[in-house]
Amino acid sequence: MQEKVYKYRIKLTKYGELKYISHLDWQNLIIKSLRRSNLELVLTEGFNKIPKTSFSPALPLFIESECELVYFQTRKPLGDDFKEVFEKNTNPNVKLVECVDFSDCEHKLPPLETFIQWAKYTAKPILYKNESILNFKELEYNTEKCLSCDEILIERQTKKGLNKVINYRKSLNSLEFKDSVLTFVLKTGQNEDIPSFRADEFLKVIYGEQWLFDIKRVCFFDKDLKVL
């Protein structure tokens, strides 16, 4: 009889100093935190065995998050004190927001990199042209201009070294400027039909390099825009 495997998805914050670490360092941090929590993690096959995990799409540097997702599997069910034990064994800027049990799910869970298709962000302007006075009228104008346009064109270089212009308009699902904060939903994850769009790059293209924003990723959606 095959041994039962327990499957979990946790939602974590990535605050403070953690916005300066790479995605690989973030993955290593969380895996070490799970190990230190004395969990019997399910490992991969092969010579160099590592815990079977799946992480949400990489977060660009200098961006915080309150919704980073991680799949992992264990040989035994999590205890009632998992949240307390995990947070005690990880960075203080990592908080466990949610833990969902998928142990009774019979089918194989898809990797988060492909299951997640959209992400919601907030961006608070904190500097404009090195001045303390923020020009919100310009923000409002550029927001309306972006929403009314049919194209957001960016030149990319292909693997063969050729320059290609890509239209990212379909990669923007929504955009709003309200109460001095920008809120927008961008394409993320792996999808050939609609290209992924980084939050920091989107802001630079639409609002210019003169703006500096405090950016935060706040939630993920699947292909049907269902909140994860």
C-alpha angles and dihedrals in degrees: 000000000000116000114250116251122206116218125201140177118201129192116215140183122235106198141155118358092007091077086074097059127089125248091253091053089048091053092049091049094053095044090051090048091053091049092050089052088069095242122159093234121196109243133211122253123256138056099304102048117197131172115280102247139153124200133200116254116296117277114224117242118273093030124111125210140200096187112050109152129211130183119204138160132221138190092226131038118263116262125241089253095055094114092052094045094045095049090048090056100046140060114298089238091062114084126178105236099172142357119200121193114220095169093118092051105110099194124075113268114239118239112270090235089068101029094056111072108163137030132199121219139183122209123192115195110232104167139023122191090333090299130122094222110084119214100221092169089067090050091051092048094050091046093054091044091053094048092051097047127094097208140050101182123195127172115231133183116233125221087261091058096253122136115240129181113222127194110224097181093109088051089069111075099173141353131188136171110203134150090002092302131106116221120188143160119221135185114260137163125046118320128140096201098055119030120230116251125208115226095226092049092047091054092048093050095047102035104024135241093282091078125082117198137192099225128195132178107222108176147351132230134200123230090283091052092251112155114248 
